Amino acid sequence: MITLKTNYPLAIESNDYLCPHGTRRDNSTNKRFNKKLYKLFPSNSPIKILDLGCSGGGFIQSVIEDGYIGVGLEGSDWSKNLGRGAWSKIPTLFTADITKPFNILLNDKHLNFDVITSFEVFEHLKMMELGQTIKNMIGHLTQGGIIILGISTAEEVINDVVLHHTVKPLEWWEEKFLTYGLVRRKDVEKYFGKQYLRQDPESFYFVLQYVKYAK
């Protein structure tokens, strides 16, 4: 059984909790992205995938339906309370504040993932929240695992509520992740081409891998 241990089950300090704009509407899936992803780990059976900011959970549902292990975390309980998307269909979607420490367990033992994804989430975080969020990812990544991110470059204000707090260019993010030992894998990005879970024209998509003491 997969469980989540956290003292922060909701991101109540986040404007996205007060104004759940994304989780009301997003539920992305892309079978072609899934197939490309699985081929990167031909010897891993089953592949384990964690999605941070999973919204409706459609991606994680598709991973499970393909026979792999999938877990999704979402800071808002909007979709959970309504049973929207995959929330009423699969048991491995959890609410949690990903900017605070958490631990995902399999049969009461810490679970690491081959792939961690997060699409259009990091721009929602405040700068002071980035460090712990990055550490959470590294702490749940298998050796040789990868992180796939989509980060928006657009400002977003809904009903006078600022939702995108950290709007920076790709170079800024690349440097930020490098300070934590996460190195950009341009070869894997070339492999995916434009076939990611989502393709927002105002976002960039890139792949990271943890290399201790990279800088």
C-alpha positions, 0 to 999 in steps of 0.5 A: 500500500502506498501512503503519504506522511506529511504535517502539511496536507494542504497548501493553505498558504498558497494563493492557489488554495484560495483561488484554485484556478488550475485544479478546477480545469487541468487534467492533462493526458498524452499517451505518446508522452507516456510511451516515450517515457517508459522506453527510457527505463526498459529494464525497470518493471514497473516504472515508478512515477511521481507527479507534483501538482497533479490537478485532476490526476489524469496523467497518473491514472493513465500511468496506472492503467498502463501497468506502472506505479503512479502517485500524484500530489496536489496542494488544493483539495478542490478536485478531491472534494468533488471527485473530479477527474481521477480522484474518485477512481485511483487511490494514489492521489494525495493532497499535500503542500509540496513546499514542505517536507513529506514522505511517500511510503510503500508498505511503510518504507520510503519510496523513490521514483524513476521519474518525477514530473511537475508541469506548470507548477514551479512558477506558482511557488515563491522563491523562498519555497523553492529550496525545500521543494527541490530537496523533496524531489531529490529525496524521492528520486532513484539513482539515475532517475530524471525530473521533467518540468514544464515552467510557465514564463507568463504572469497570471493574476486571477480576480486580483490574486497573483498565482505566478510568483516566480516568473523567470527565464529558462537560464535562471531556472537552470542555474537554480537547479544546478546549485542543488546538483540537478543537471540539465539533460539536453539529450533527453530533451531532444529525445522527447522533442515536443512530445511532453504531457502538455505543450503550453506555448508560454512554457518551456520544458526541460529534463534534469538529473541529479549529480551530487556535487555538480557545482 
